[in-house]
Amino acid sequence: PEVGADEASRQAAAAALARRVGGAVVLTGAGTIVTDGSRHWICDAGSVVLAVPGSGDVQSGVIASLLAQLDEEPPAAVAALGTHLHAVAGRTWEREHGAAGMLASELADALPMAMREVGGRL
C-alpha cells in the first residue's frame, strides 16, 4: 500500500498491510500508528530525540520483550504498549538532557524510568 503524508492515508496503509500479513503493524513517525487491521492506536507522546539511529531498534526490542512476556494479550495492543513506553523513555531522556544528542543506548537506559512513570496507568 502507498503511504501519503496525511494521517488518514498513513492509517489506511498500515491497516491494509496488517490485514495482508495477518499481524500487527507499527508505522513510525510523528504520531506512530499501531494497528491490527481493524483497530488502531496513535502514539503522539514521542519526542524529537527519538529521531536518531537505533531508536527503532530499541522500540522493536521493547515490543519483542513485551510480546514474550504478555503472550496472552493481543499483539497489536502489546505493540501499542511498547510504542508508548518507547515514547515516554524519549521524553524522560529529553527532560533530563535537552532536545538533542541522545544515543540509542541512552534511550534503552531510560526505559526503566519510563516504566516507573507509566506505572499502573497502562
C-alpha positions as CSV (number, residue, x, y, z in Angstrom):
1,P,0.0,0.0,0.0
2,E,1.1,3.6,-0.7
3,V,1.6,5.8,2.3
4,G,0.8,9.5,1.9
5,A,1.7,12.4,4.2
6,D,-1.7,12.8,5.7
7,E,-2.9,10.9,8.8
8,A,-5.8,9.1,7.1
9,S,-3.5,7.8,4.3
10,R,-1.0,6.5,6.9
11,Q,-3.7,4.8,8.9
12,A,-5.2,3.2,5.8
13,A,-1.9,1.9,4.5
14,A,-0.9,0.5,7.9
15,A,-4.3,-1.2,8.3
16,A,-4.1,-2.7,4.8
17,L,-0.7,-4.1,5.5
18,A,-1.7,-5.6,8.8
19,R,-4.7,-7.3,7.2
20,R,-2.4,-8.6,4.4
21,V,0.1,-10.1,6.7
22,G,-2.4,-11.1,9.4
23,G,-0.4,-9.3,12.2
24,A,0.3,-6.1,13.9
25,V,2.0,-3.2,12.1
26,V,3.8,-0.3,13.7
27,L,4.2,2.7,11.3
28,T,6.6,5.1,13.0
29,G,6.8,8.8,12.6
30,A,5.1,11.8,14.2
31,G,2.0,10.1,15.5
32,T,3.2,6.5,15.3
33,I,0.3,4.2,14.2
34,V,-0.1,0.7,15.6
35,T,-2.8,-1.4,14.0
36,D,-4.0,-5.0,13.7
37,G,-6.0,-4.1,10.6
38,S,-9.3,-3.3,12.4
39,R,-8.3,-1.4,15.5
40,H,-5.6,1.3,15.6
41,W,-3.7,3.2,18.3
42,I,-2.0,6.5,17.7
43,C,1.0,7.4,19.9
44,D,1.7,11.1,19.9
45,A,3.7,11.1,23.1
46,G,7.0,11.0,21.4
47,S,9.8,13.5,21.2
48,V,12.2,14.8,18.5
49,V,15.0,12.9,20.4
50,L,13.6,9.6,19.1
51,A,14.7,10.5,15.5
52,V,18.2,9.0,15.9
53,P,19.8,5.9,14.5
54,G,19.0,2.9,16.6
55,S,15.8,4.3,18.1
56,G,13.6,1.9,16.1
57,D,15.8,-1.0,17.1
58,V,15.2,-0.1,20.8
59,Q,11.4,0.2,20.0
60,S,11.3,-3.2,18.3
61,G,13.3,-4.7,21.2
62,V,10.8,-3.3,23.7
63,I,7.9,-4.7,21.7
64,A,9.5,-8.1,21.3
65,S,10.2,-8.3,25.0
66,L,6.7,-7.4,25.9
67,L,5.3,-9.9,23.4
68,A,7.3,-12.7,25.1
69,Q,6.0,-11.6,28.5
70,L,2.4,-10.9,27.6
71,D,1.7,-13.8,25.2
72,E,-2.0,-14.0,26.1
73,E,-2.6,-10.4,25.1
74,P,-3.5,-9.2,21.5
75,P,-0.2,-8.5,19.7
76,A,-1.2,-5.1,18.4
77,A,-2.2,-3.9,21.9
78,V,1.2,-5.1,23.2
79,A,2.9,-3.3,20.3
80,A,1.0,-0.1,21.3
81,L,2.2,-0.5,24.9
82,G,5.8,-1.0,23.7
83,T,5.5,2.1,21.4
84,H,4.1,4.2,24.3
85,L,7.0,3.1,26.6
86,H,9.5,3.9,23.9
87,A,7.9,7.4,23.6
88,V,7.9,8.0,27.3
89,A,11.5,6.9,27.6
90,G,12.4,9.5,24.9
91,R,10.5,12.3,26.8
92,T,12.2,11.2,30.0
93,W,15.6,11.5,28.5
94,E,14.7,14.9,26.9
95,R,13.6,16.3,30.3
96,E,17.0,15.4,31.7
97,H,19.3,16.3,28.8
98,G,17.6,18.5,26.3
99,A,16.3,18.0,22.8
100,A,19.5,16.9,21.0
101,G,22.3,14.4,21.3
102,M,20.7,11.2,22.5
103,L,22.2,7.9,21.6
104,A,20.0,4.8,21.2
105,S,21.8,3.2,24.2
106,E,20.8,6.1,26.3
107,L,17.2,5.6,25.2
108,A,17.4,2.0,26.3
109,D,18.8,3.1,29.6
110,A,15.8,5.4,30.1
111,L,13.3,2.6,29.8
112,P,13.2,1.6,33.5
113,M,12.3,5.2,34.4
114,A,9.6,5.2,31.7
115,M,8.1,2.0,33.1
116,R,8.0,3.6,36.5
117,E,6.4,6.8,35.1
118,V,3.8,4.8,33.2
119,G,3.2,2.5,36.2
120,G,-0.3,1.4,36.7
121,R,-1.7,3.7,34.0
122,L,-1.4,1.1,31.2
